[in-house]
Amino acid sequence: MTAKAEPTPNDSRAVYLDHHATTPCDPRVVNAMLPFFTSAFGNASSSHAWGRAASDHVEKARAAVAKLLGCEPSEIVFTSGATEADNLALLGVMEHASRRGRHVITQQTEHKAVLDTCAELERRGFEVTYLTVDADGRVKSDQLADAIRHDTALVSIMWANNEIGVVQPIPEISDICRAEGVLLHTDAAQALTYLDCDVQAAGVDLMSISGHKIYGPKGIGALYVRKTRPRARLQAQMHGGGHERGRRSGTLDVPSIVGLGVACDLIAERRENDSARALELRRRLQQRLATAFPDLRVNGCLTHRLPNNLNVSLPGIDSRDLIEQLEDVAISSGSACSSAGQDGSYVLAALPGAKDLADNSLRFGIGRSTTEADIDLAVSRIQAAARIAARMPARSQECGVPA
Ligand SMILES: *Cc1c(COP(=O)(O)O)cnc(C)c1O
């Protein structure tokens, strides 16, 4: 096999359409962070001037995050990302509630940060119900209502899916949870850039967000924890020093927290425009792909969907073969053996009618810097790669070690 040129951010030929995996830091985010590595390096817990300066900026960032989420700053707990926020929400709430409630409800297409944490809850003796999704990829509220038991303490349903972009009916789900007195957690890592994720309007009690999905730094995120009506109580999962009001110990990562705050400010400024722009580009992408591949199938519903997401299956073309042939376009496959060596697309497997073409699926994630020319270039390169991939022998059903 011939070696492909490594695409670099400066390579004008490279097209990045994988913004569900991660986004670049906005330059304003980076600039705001820089002083906190060097001159303003204080520990936010120190009581001297260096510490107070750091802590002032942490609180400013906390207020920015809270403003975007529509909550009080004291309801924000900084974490290392959405994975930790999901862990803290699920393990923290269930361990606190363990005497009264030992049952959690989630659904099959959650991110692994939720599903793997649910598996850990099961190992610890809790019970988990995994709701199915319909052909659109959405949870049915009547199924949720039927699944709630007297000992259900928590429902965790993601706001928007990271593979198929499908948006769950969070306000409807909240109504059911409220009526039954059950707490609602949502993973909003993908939703926050494009949708209004106001925790009051939606009636959410705990919500996870991630810095690097919203043009902020990697390794930072937050969990919103409702203080009143109802109060969400949780057991800390990280011990040592009682930071974050005892909910998450550890010296605060001041530069990243500052960066997260600026990323949230930028979302408030740009969300409407970004959403409209992404939707236009998504429509263009879908149209061009449908012209190039007349038998193309879209996975998940198009109406309740993140504007920047498209997930399609190309019948007869293995997406792993296609991506191997693809030059300078970053997209991801939802094949049974993903390149990261994980379990593959359990999301498409859970979607009625999508499972048969899961190995033929491609995920596109449009971003702030994506242009019409990027879309056109990506489609023509995909067409060229598909021509080669279509001639390749079918892969065996077994998952080999990813190349
Ligand atoms: C990326 C992502 C996560 C994990 O976030 P990290 O900050 O990388 O830990 C969790 N949930 C969803 C839906 C995501 O897209």
The ligand as an SDF file (V2000), in Angstrom:
LIG
                    3D

 15 15  0  0  0  0  0  0  0  0999 V2000
  -17.4760   13.2540   23.4570 C   0  0  0  0  0  0  0  0  0  0  0  0
  -18.6330   12.7980   24.2390 C   0  0  0  0  0  0  0  0  0  0  0  0
  -18.4760   12.3730   25.5740 C   0  0  0  0  0  0  0  0  0  0  0  0
  -17.1260   12.3150   26.2500 C   0  0  0  0  0  0  0  0  0  0  0  0
  -16.6620   13.5920   26.5260 O   0  0  0  0  0  0  0  0  0  0  0  0
  -15.1440   13.7950   27.0260 P   0  0  0  0  0  0  0  0  0  0  0  0
  -15.1050   15.2260   27.4280 O   0  0  0  0  0  0  0  0  0  0  0  0
  -14.2770   13.4820   25.8540 O   0  0  0  0  0  0  0  0  0  0  0  0
  -14.9250   12.8900   28.1780 O   0  0  0  0  0  0  0  0  0  0  0  0
  -19.5900   11.9700   26.2620 C   0  0  0  0  0  0  0  0  0  0  0  0
  -20.7930   11.9830   25.6840 N   0  0  0  0  0  0  0  0  0  0  0  0
  -20.9880   12.3780   24.4160 C   0  0  0  0  0  0  0  0  0  0  0  0
  -22.3640   12.3790   23.8450 C   0  0  0  0  0  0  0  0  0  0  0  0
  -19.9190   12.7970   23.6510 C   0  0  0  0  0  0  0  0  0  0  0  0
  -20.1100   13.1680   22.4000 O   0  0  0  0  0  0  0  0  0  0  0  0
  1  2  1  0
  2  3  1  0
  2 14  2  0
  3  4  1  0
  3 10  2  0
  4  5  1  0
  5  6  1  0
  6  7  2  0
  6  8  1  0
  6  9  1  0
 10 11  1  0
 11 12  2  0
 12 13  1  0
 12 14  1  0
 14 15  1  0
M  END
$$$$
